[in-house]
Amino acid sequence: MTDVNKGNYLVALAIIALVIVSVFAIMRPGMIAGPSSNQRTITVNGAGTVEAAPDEALLNLAVNNQAPTADQAARDNANTMSQVMQAILGLNSVSPMITKDNITTTDYSLTPVYSQPNTCLIASNSAQAMTCTTATQQLVGYAVRNAIQVSVTDMTSIGRVLDAATQSGANEVSGITFTFLSGTYANLQKQALQKAVQDASNQAQTMATALGVRVIGVVSITPAYVYQPYLNAKMNAAGTGTPTPIQTGTLQVSVNVQVVYEISSS
């Protein structure tokens, strides 16, 4: 390659490099999202809340028992829990019917049970005198706990489900969680979001009017969802002549949004 040709080649490379750099310099600003430095904005926080009755109840039940041997304790527990499940699944008054898909095992434990190591007896001749003996712990048996969660969507049948469970052997009711089915929650969330956005818009218009400016667009919006299922107090259900009364109450779904609006004085 001659010196002239070599010089022309280097010039051509320099021109190409300059063009590439210029293209990136032009494209880069358009690739960065966000308001420009001279853009004027106001930021508001909107809130929206929707209240509705729950359409699902999660019943937490358990069977606790004790026997001299681990095998006997496990078999007794299994028999009792089978009776509990059959009683629940056999409720014809529940609509829709409870199936095995509505029952989930949440906990199972088998633990040894020991006697208390220390015993103290009050002497018969004096209320103040005490005789205490120290002995090593003795294995006295085994305890089994089998816990299940039952999903009920017929809110009027909760009491009947609890009664059927306790009458057939469940001896622990650790609480009821009231909540929404996924489709219901999605619909309520949408309603709450619409209210939150409308609240933010109303605030922005009020602020703009007070400032003598006008809102010309939305720069950004950030939602935050708030929902807490209701868990009632722990209770001990017992079989009675009438169904156990249960009040479901209502739950709230809330949405908070932070909206940045662009404003203009013209």
C-alpha positions as CSV (number, residue, x, y, z in Angstrom):
1,M,0.0,0.0,0.0
2,T,1.4,3.4,-1.0
3,D,1.7,6.2,1.4
4,V,-1.2,8.1,-0.4
5,N,-3.5,5.1,-0.2
6,K,-2.5,4.5,3.4
7,G,-3.3,8.1,4.3
8,N,-6.7,7.9,2.5
9,Y,-7.5,4.6,4.4
10,L,-6.8,6.2,7.8
11,V,-8.9,9.2,6.9
12,A,-11.8,7.0,6.0
13,L,-11.5,5.1,9.3
14,A,-11.5,8.3,11.2
15,I,-14.7,9.5,9.4
16,I,-16.5,6.2,10.1
17,A,-15.5,6.4,13.8
18,L,-16.8,9.9,14.0
19,V,-20.1,8.9,12.4
20,I,-20.6,6.1,14.9
21,V,-19.8,8.3,17.9
22,S,-22.2,10.9,16.6
23,V,-25.0,8.3,16.2
24,F,-24.6,7.1,19.8
25,A,-24.4,10.7,21.0
26,I,-27.8,11.4,19.3
27,M,-29.5,8.1,20.5
28,R,-28.3,8.2,24.1
29,P,-30.6,10.9,25.4
30,G,-33.7,9.2,24.0
31,M,-32.7,6.0,25.8
32,I,-32.9,7.5,29.3
33,A,-36.4,7.7,30.8
34,G,-37.4,10.5,33.1
35,P,-38.2,14.1,33.2
36,S,-35.9,16.7,31.7
37,S,-34.0,19.1,33.9
38,N,-36.3,22.0,33.1
39,Q,-39.5,20.0,33.6
40,R,-41.7,21.3,36.5
41,T,-43.6,18.7,38.5
42,I,-45.8,18.1,41.6
43,T,-45.9,14.8,43.5
44,V,-49.0,13.5,45.3
45,N,-50.0,10.4,47.2
46,G,-53.4,8.9,46.5
47,A,-55.3,6.3,48.5
48,G,-58.1,4.0,47.7
49,T,-59.9,1.5,49.9
50,V,-62.6,-1.1,49.1
51,E,-64.5,-3.1,51.8
52,A,-66.2,-6.4,51.2
53,A,-67.3,-9.5,53.0
54,P,-64.8,-12.4,52.8
55,D,-65.7,-15.3,50.6
56,E,-63.2,-17.9,52.0
57,A,-62.6,-19.1,55.5
58,L,-59.5,-21.2,56.5
59,L,-60.3,-23.4,59.5
60,N,-57.2,-24.6,61.5
61,L,-58.1,-27.8,63.3
62,A,-56.0,-30.5,65.0
63,V,-56.2,-33.9,66.8
64,N,-54.0,-34.3,69.9
65,N,-53.6,-37.6,71.7
66,Q,-51.2,-39.5,73.9
67,A,-50.5,-43.3,74.3
68,P,-47.9,-45.5,76.1
69,T,-46.1,-46.3,72.8
70,A,-45.3,-44.4,69.7
71,D,-47.0,-46.9,67.4
72,Q,-50.2,-46.8,69.5
73,A,-50.2,-43.0,69.6
74,A,-49.8,-42.7,65.9
75,R,-52.5,-45.3,65.1
76,D,-55.0,-43.7,67.5
77,N,-54.4,-40.3,66.0
78,A,-54.7,-41.6,62.4
79,N,-58.0,-43.2,63.2
80,T,-59.4,-40.1,64.9
81,M,-58.2,-37.8,62.1
82,S,-59.8,-40.1,59.5
83,Q,-63.1,-39.8,61.3
84,V,-62.7,-36.0,61.4
85,M,-62.1,-35.8,57.7
86,Q,-64.9,-38.1,56.8
87,A,-67.3,-36.1,59.0
88,I,-66.3,-32.9,57.2
89,L,-66.4,-34.4,53.7
90,G,-69.8,-35.9,54.5
91,L,-71.5,-32.6,55.2
92,N,-74.3,-32.5,52.6
93,S,-75.5,-29.1,53.7
94,V,-72.3,-27.3,52.6
95,S,-72.5,-25.6,49.2
96,P,-70.2,-26.0,47.3
97,M,-69.3,-29.4,48.8
98,I,-66.0,-29.7,50.6
99,T,-63.7,-32.1,48.8
100,K,-60.2,-33.5,49.6
101,D,-58.7,-30.6,47.7
102,N,-60.1,-28.3,50.4
103,I,-58.2,-30.1,53.2
104,T,-54.5,-29.6,53.7
105,T,-52.2,-31.1,56.4
106,T,-50.3,-28.2,58.0
107,D,-48.4,-30.0,60.8
108,Y,-47.7,-33.4,62.2
109,S,-45.5,-34.2,65.2
110,L,-44.8,-37.2,67.4
111,T,-42.9,-36.5,70.6
112,P,-41.9,-38.4,73.8
113,V,-43.6,-37.4,77.0
114,Y,-41.6,-37.6,80.3
115,S,-42.7,-37.4,83.9
116,Q,-41.8,-34.4,86.0
117,P,-38.4,-34.9,87.7
118,N,-39.2,-33.2,91.0
119,T,-42.1,-33.8,93.4
120,C,-42.7,-32.1,96.7
121,L,-45.2,-33.3,99.4
122,I,-46.4,-31.3,102.4
123,A,-46.0,-33.2,105.7
124,S,-49.3,-34.0,107.4
125,N,-48.2,-32.6,110.8
126,S,-47.1,-29.2,109.6
127,A,-48.3,-26.9,106.9
128,Q,-44.8,-25.4,106.6
129,A,-42.8,-28.6,106.3
130,M,-42.2,-30.0,102.9
131,T,-40.6,-33.2,101.7
132,C,-39.1,-33.0,98.2
133,T,-37.6,-35.9,96.3
134,T,-35.5,-35.6,93.2
135,A,-35.9,-38.4,90.6
136,T,-34.7,-38.8,87.0
137,Q,-37.3,-38.2,84.2
138,Q,-39.3,-41.3,83.2
139,L,-40.7,-41.9,79.7
140,V,-44.5,-42.1,80.2
141,G,-45.7,-42.1,76.6
142,Y,-45.8,-40.4,73.3
143,A,-47.9,-37.4,72.1
144,V,-49.1,-37.0,68.5
145,R,-50.5,-33.8,67.0
146,N,-52.0,-33.8,63.5
147,A,-53.1,-30.4,62.2
148,I,-55.2,-29.6,59.1
149,Q,-56.5,-26.5,57.3
150,V,-60.0,-26.7,55.8
151,S,-61.0,-24.2,53.1
152,V,-64.7,-23.2,53.3
153,T,-66.3,-20.9,50.8
154,D,-69.9,-21.3,52.1
155,M,-69.7,-18.7,54.9
156,T,-73.0,-19.9,56.4
157,S,-71.6,-23.4,57.0
158,I,-68.5,-22.6,59.0
159,G,-70.2,-23.4,62.3
160,R,-71.5,-26.7,61.0
161,V,-68.0,-27.7,59.8
162,L,-66.5,-26.8,63.2
163,D,-69.1,-28.8,65.0
164,A,-68.7,-31.9,62.7
165,A,-65.0,-31.8,63.3
166,T,-65.1,-31.5,67.1
167,Q,-67.9,-34.0,67.5
168,S,-65.8,-36.6,65.5
169,G,-62.6,-36.1,67.5
170,A,-60.9,-32.8,66.7
171,N,-59.8,-31.4,70.1
172,E,-58.1,-28.2,68.9
173,V,-59.4,-25.2,66.9
174,S,-56.4,-22.8,66.6
175,G,-58.2,-20.1,64.6
176,I,-60.1,-19.1,61.5
177,T,-58.6,-16.9,58.8
178,F,-61.1,-14.9,56.8
179,T,-59.8,-14.0,53.3
180,F,-60.7,-13.6,49.6
181,L,-60.6,-16.0,46.8
182,S,-58.0,-15.0,44.2
183,G,-60.5,-13.8,41.6
184,T,-62.4,-11.7,44.2
185,Y,-59.1,-10.2,45.5
186,A,-58.0,-9.2,42.0
187,N,-61.3,-7.5,41.3
188,L,-61.2,-5.6,44.7
189,Q,-57.6,-4.6,44.1
190,K,-58.6,-3.1,40.7
191,Q,-61.4,-1.1,42.3
192,A,-59.1,0.2,45.0
193,L,-56.5,1.1,42.5
194,Q,-59.0,3.1,40.5
195,K,-60.0,5.0,43.6
196,A,-56.4,5.7,44.5
197,V,-55.6,7.1,41.1
198,Q,-58.7,9.3,41.1
199,D,-57.8,10.5,44.6
200,A,-54.3,11.5,43.3
201,S,-55.8,13.2,40.3
202,N,-58.2,15.2,42.5
203,Q,-55.3,16.3,44.8
204,A,-53.1,17.3,41.8
205,Q,-55.9,19.4,40.3
206,T,-56.6,21.1,43.6
207,M,-52.9,21.9,44.1
208,A,-52.5,23.1,40.6
209,T,-55.5,25.5,40.9
210,A,-54.1,26.9,44.1
211,L,-50.7,27.5,42.5
212,G,-52.2,29.0,39.4
213,V,-50.8,26.3,37.1
214,R,-52.3,23.5,35.1
215,V,-51.6,19.7,35.0
216,I,-50.4,18.7,31.5
217,G,-49.5,15.0,32.0
218,V,-48.3,12.2,34.2
219,V,-44.6,11.6,34.5
220,S,-44.7,8.5,36.7
221,I,-46.9,6.4,39.0
222,T,-45.9,3.9,41.7
223,P,-48.6,1.7,43.3
224,A,-48.4,-0.1,46.7
225,Y,-51.0,-2.7,47.7
226,V,-52.1,-3.2,51.3
227,Y,-54.2,-6.2,52.4
228,Q,-54.3,-8.1,55.7
229,P,-56.5,-11.2,56.1
230,Y,-58.4,-11.3,59.4
231,L,-57.4,-14.0,61.9
232,N,-59.8,-14.5,64.7
233,A,-58.8,-15.3,68.3
234,K,-57.8,-18.8,69.1
235,M,-60.8,-20.7,70.4
236,N,-61.8,-24.1,71.7
237,A,-64.9,-25.4,69.9
238,A,-67.2,-27.8,71.6
239,G,-70.2,-29.8,70.3
240,T,-73.5,-28.2,71.3
241,G,-77.1,-28.6,70.4
242,T,-77.0,-25.7,67.9
243,P,-74.4,-24.8,65.2
244,T,-71.5,-22.7,66.5
245,P,-72.2,-19.1,65.5
246,I,-69.6,-17.4,63.4
247,Q,-69.6,-13.8,62.3
248,T,-67.4,-13.1,59.3
249,G,-67.5,-9.3,59.3
250,T,-65.8,-7.4,56.4
251,L,-62.2,-7.0,55.1
252,Q,-60.5,-4.1,53.4
253,V,-58.2,-4.0,50.4
254,S,-56.3,-0.7,50.1
255,V,-54.0,0.7,47.5
256,N,-51.7,3.7,47.8
257,V,-50.2,5.4,44.7
258,Q,-47.5,8.0,44.3
259,V,-48.0,10.0,41.2
260,V,-45.7,12.6,39.7
261,Y,-47.5,15.2,37.4
262,E,-46.0,17.6,35.0
263,I,-47.3,21.1,35.3
264,S,-47.2,24.3,33.2
265,S,-48.0,27.9,33.9
266,S,-49.3,28.5,30.4
